[in-house]
């Protein structure tokens, strides 16, 4: 009887543990997180996660967190809800210079308006990545609906923030727009 009880407890623990996180390419992704949203915290739920690869090399694992799940990229981009993403670097090929260039190219491709309107904020945002994000490091980008600012954290350390819902749309559009950087990753982020 004691053996059965121990086995059941182990199974229950393993099941509840697996509900809290999922694994992608060896990286554990939490199924929910709490993020700073103005003066309080907001709970966000994992919408999807996947691997960004280029030429058969896994570069990073990305997770997208929303207040409620959605598979509609345009609805997510048009909303003003709090949103977060984490890029967990899995390759030493992701250098500071390449990350900055990829972010700049992605936002320029994603932004629907005149780049002059966000150029100064984009330059500020790109300066946040002067901090080295080595293999097994991570970057969190959190847009707060209450402050209308996107905060950037590198390895859990706050490095700065950029104002504007338009910037939010351009940033998350890198991965969610129809002309995104990786169609397979987009599907995974949308939970497909």
C-alpha positions, 0 to 999 in steps of 0.5 A: 500500500505504501508503494502505491501511495509513493508511486501516486505521489510521484505521478501527481508531482510530475504531472503538476510540475509538467503543467508549470513548464514546457520544454523546447530545445532543452529550454524550460518555458513557464506556462504562466508568468507575472510581469510588471504592469504599471504599479502592479503585476499582471499574470500572462499565459503562454500562448506559444513557443518555438525555435528560431532557426536559420540554415538548420542552426537553432538560434533561440527559443522564443515564448509569447505570453498574453493575457488570454490565448489567441491564434489571431496575429492581427488581433494580438498586434492591434490590441493594447493588452499587456504582452511579453516575449522571451528570447532564450539564446541557444547558440553562440552564433547569436552575437551582440552585433547580429542581435542588434542588426536582426532587431533593427531589420525586423522592426523596419520590416514590420513597421507600417508607418514612416520610420522617422516617427520611431527612429529615435525610439528604435535607436534607444531600444537597440542600445539596450542590446549593447549588453552581451547576451551569451548562449543560455542568456535571455532577453525579456520584452514586456509591453505594459498596457498601463504605462504604454511602454515596452521594458527590456530585461537582459538575464532578469536585469532591467536595461530600459524602456521605450514608449508607444503602442506603435512601437509595441506593434512594430516590435511584436510584428517581427514575429507575428506579421505576415512577413515575419522573420520565421513562418514556422516560429510564427505558427508556434507562437500563435499556438498552432 
